[in-house]
Amino acid sequence: MTERIEAFDCHVHAGLAEPADALTPPPIEALARRLSAAGVSQAVIFAPNLRGGYRVANDEVLRIAAADPARWVPFLRMRSARPHPFGRRRRWLKRLGFDATAGTDEYAASELATLLASGGFRGVKLNLAADGMPAGDSLDLLARDRVPVLLHTGEGIDRGEVEEEFLRRGIPTILAHMGTYPLRRREAAGWLALLEKYPNAYVDTAGVFFGHVLQEACRRFPLRVLFGTDAPAFDPCVGRAAIDALDLDDAARERVLRGNLRDLLSQNPTERHR
């Protein structure tokens, strides 16, 4: 029997959460045990959705990662003033007398640059529907420095705007859930088509339990499918079982479970100096 491949999970929530949130991450020691049970030895971690902003939660994620850097890779979260989908809302907001770009982003581009270059964060996690669209100068920074962005997709996310704002800029973008969240399997084809057009587009397997969708993604894009579980929202053992059930040879399985993510992280120029 082939030895089980240790996995690198690209999609794990950790640290602080909203009070009484049913998906509050467990203490980090318990989360590590749950991931280990699924054969996950490394994981990208970031804060869950928070209404009041992410500064304190980001500090907690950094603290967790600093305590065990071999296991945890911290990604930053942030709130932005520009709504998503910006293009659709801009016209009618203007008619109502509102400035669609009013307000201030949680992190200005200059501070974001510092946090990504020397502050410990190795990527960014964005949920546009919950937290808004980053300003153009921040997006340009992510593109210039080839910072990996894990982008929530599925219900409430405009695929055309993701293409325009992220993929056309050249940002290395992981399209979480393959556009199927929650349980929208028919949406996968449109999101996977973006991988045909953009070499900087990737998908993760978090919350994707449709065997034919996973198999097709791995067949067509063997170097751009990343293993993810969305723990603790989903049991990591379930996410791992979905990958183990696929018809993949050992080399392809290793690429999905850890190799592709490691290669993606190494493309960020700041990684070479860590």
C-alpha positions in Angstrom: 0.0 0.0 0.0 1.3 3.5 -1.0 2.3 5.6 2.0 -0.2 8.4 2.7 0.8 11.8 1.4 1.0 14.5 3.9 -1.1 17.4 2.8 -0.7 21.2 2.7 -4.2 22.8 3.2 -4.7 26.1 1.6 -8.0 27.1 3.3 -8.3 27.0 7.1 -10.0 29.5 9.4 -8.2 30.1 12.8 -8.2 32.5 15.7 -10.8 35.1 16.7 -14.5 34.9 15.5 -17.8 36.7 16.1 -19.5 35.9 19.4 -21.8 32.9 19.2 -20.6 32.1 15.6 -21.5 28.5 15.0 -18.3 28.2 12.9 -15.9 29.6 15.5 -12.6 27.9 15.1 -11.6 25.6 18.0 -8.5 26.3 20.1 -5.5 26.0 17.8 -4.3 22.8 19.5 -7.6 21.1 18.7 -7.6 22.5 15.2 -4.2 21.0 14.6 -5.4 17.6 15.9 -8.3 17.7 13.5 -6.1 18.5 10.6 -3.6 15.9 11.5 -6.3 13.3 11.5 -6.8 14.1 7.8 -3.1 13.9 7.1 -2.6 17.6 7.0 0.7 18.7 8.3 0.7 22.3 7.0 -2.1 24.9 6.5 -2.7 28.4 5.3 -4.7 30.1 8.1 -6.7 33.3 8.3 -9.5 34.9 10.3 -13.1 33.9 9.8 -15.6 36.6 8.5 -15.7 39.5 11.0 -18.1 42.5 10.7 -15.9 44.9 12.6 -12.6 44.6 10.7 -9.6 42.3 11.0 -6.7 44.1 12.6 -6.9 42.3 16.0 -7.8 39.0 14.3 -4.8 39.3 11.9 -2.5 39.9 14.9 -3.8 36.7 16.4 -3.2 34.8 13.2 0.4 36.0 13.2 0.8 35.0 16.8 -0.4 31.5 16.0 1.9 31.2 13.0 4.9 32.5 14.9 4.5 29.8 17.6 4.6 27.0 15.0 5.9 28.3 11.6 6.5 24.9 10.2 2.7 24.2 10.4 0.9 27.5 9.9 1.2 29.9 7.0 -0.6 33.3 7.8 -2.8 35.1 5.2 -4.1 38.6 5.9 -7.8 39.6 5.8 -9.1 43.1 5.3 -12.2 45.2 4.8 -12.5 47.6 1.9 -14.8 50.6 1.2 -15.6 49.8 -2.4 -18.7 47.5 -2.7 -18.8 44.3 -4.7 -20.0 44.0 -7.4 -18.8 47.5 -7.9 -19.7 47.8 -11.5 -23.4 46.8 -11.0 -23.9 49.1 -8.0 -22.0 52.1 -9.1 -24.7 53.5 -11.4 -27.7 53.2 -9.1 -25.7 54.3 -6.0 -24.8 57.5 -7.9 -28.5 58.1 -8.8 -29.4 57.8 -5.1 -26.8 60.3 -4.2 -24.2 57.9 -2.7 -20.6 57.8 -3.4 -19.8 54.2 -4.2 -16.2 54.6 -3.1 -16.9 56.6 0.1 -15.1 55.5 3.2 -11.6 54.2 3.9 -10.1 50.8 3.4 -8.9 49.1 6.5 -5.4 48.9 5.2 -3.9 51.5 2.8 -1.7 50.1 0.0 1.4 51.4 1.7 0.6 49.6 5.0 -0.4 46.5 3.0 2.9 46.5 1.3 4.8 46.6 4.6 2.7 43.8 6.1 3.3 41.5 3.1 7.0 42.3 2.7 8.1 42.1 6.3 5.1 41.7 8.5 4.8 37.9 8.3 1.9 37.5 6.0 2.4 35.4 2.9 -0.8 36.1 1.1 -4.3 37.6 1.4 -7.7 36.0 1.8 -10.7 38.0 0.4 -14.4 37.6 0.6 -15.7 40.4 -1.6 -19.3 39.9 -0.7 -18.7 40.2 3.0 -15.8 42.7 3.0 -15.8 44.7 -0.2 -13.4 45.2 -3.2 -9.9 46.5 -2.4 -8.9 49.8 -3.9 -7.1 49.8 -7.3 -3.7 50.7 -5.8 -3.9 47.8 -3.4 -4.8 45.4 -6.3 -1.9 46.8 -8.3 0.4 46.1 -5.4 -0.8 42.5 -5.2 -0.1 42.1 -8.9 3.3 43.8 -8.9 4.6 41.6 -6.0 2.8 38.5 -7.2 1.1 38.1 -3.8 -1.2 35.0 -3.7 -4.8 35.9 -3.1 -7.3 33.3 -1.9 -10.7 34.6 -3.2 -14.0 33.3 -2.0 -16.2 32.4 -5.0 -19.8 31.1 -5.4 -23.0 32.7 -4.4 -22.9 36.5 -4.3 -19.6 36.8 -6.3 -19.5 38.3 -9.8 -17.3 36.2 -12.0 -16.8 39.0 -14.6 -15.6 41.4 -11.9 -13.2 38.9 -10.5 -11.8 38.4 -14.0 -11.5 42.2 -14.6 -10.1 43.2 -11.2 -7.8 40.2 -10.3 -7.0 37.9 -13.3 -6.5 40.6 -15.9 -4.1 42.4 -13.5 -2.0 39.2 -13.2 -2.7 38.6 -9.5 -2.0 34.9 -8.6 -5.6 34.2 -7.7 -6.9 31.0 -6.0 -10.7 30.7 -6.8 -11.9 29.0 -3.7 -14.6 26.4 -3.9 -14.3 26.3 -7.8 -17.3 28.7 -7.8 -19.6 26.1 -6.4 -20.2 27.5 -2.9 -22.7 26.5 -1.5 -23.4 23.3 -3.5 -23.7 25.0 -6.9 -22.1 22.4 -9.1 -23.4 23.9 -12.3 -21.3 27.0 -11.7 -18.0 25.1 -11.8 -17.7 25.1 -15.6 -17.7 28.9 -15.8 -15.0 29.3 -13.1 -12.8 26.5 -14.5 -13.0 28.2 -17.9 -11.0 31.1 -16.4 -8.1 28.7 -15.9 -8.0 28.3 -19.7 -7.6 32.0 -20.2 -5.3 33.0 -17.3 -2.2 31.2 -16.2 -2.4 33.1 -12.9 -5.7 31.5 -12.0 -6.0 28.5 -9.6 -8.8 26.7 -7.8 -9.0 25.1 -4.5 -11.1 22.0 -3.4 -12.6 23.5 -0.2 -16.2 22.5 0.1 -16.2 20.8 -3.3 -17.7 17.4 -2.9 -18.8 16.7 -6.5 -16.5 13.9 -7.7 -16.9 14.6 -11.4 -16.1 18.3 -10.8 -12.9 17.5 -8.8 -11.9 14.8 -11.3 -12.3 17.1 -14.3 -10.4 20.0 -12.6 -7.5 17.7 -11.8 -7.5 16.2 -15.3 -7.5 19.5 -17.1 -5.4 21.6 -14.7 -3.1 19.2 -12.9 -0.7 22.0 -11.8 -3.4 24.5 -10.7 -5.7 22.6 -8.3 -4.9 23.2 -4.6 -6.1 21.0 -1.8 -8.3 22.9 0.7 -10.8 21.9 3.4 -12.4 25.2 4.7 -11.9 23.8 8.2 -13.5 24.0 10.7 -16.6 24.8 8.6 -16.1 21.4 7.0 -14.5 18.4 8.7 -11.0 18.2 7.1 -11.3 14.4 7.0 -14.2 14.8 4.6 -12.3 17.1 2.3 -9.3 14.7 2.3 -11.6 11.7 1.6 -12.9 13.5 -1.5 -9.4 13.8 -2.9 -8.4 10.2 -1.9 -11.4 8.9 -3.8 -10.3 10.4 -7.1 -8.7 8.4 -9.9 -5.2 10.0 -9.7 -1.7 8.5 -9.8 0.6 9.2 -6.9 2.4 12.1 -8.7 -0.8 13.9 -9.6 -2.2 13.3 -6.1 1.0 14.8 -4.5 0.7 17.8 -6.8 -2.9 18.5 -5.6 -2.3 17.8 -2.0 0.8 19.9 -1.5 3.1 20.4 -4.5 1.0 23.0 -6.3 0.5 25.2 -3.3 4.2 25.1 -2.4 5.1 26.1 -5.9 2.6 29.0 -5.9 3.9 30.4 -2.6 7.5 30.2 -3.9 6.6 32.5 -6.8 6.0 35.5 -4.5 9.3 37.4 -4.7 9.3 38.1 -1.0 9.3 34.3 -0.3 12.8 34.0 -1.7 14.2 36.1 1.2 12.5 34.2 4.0 
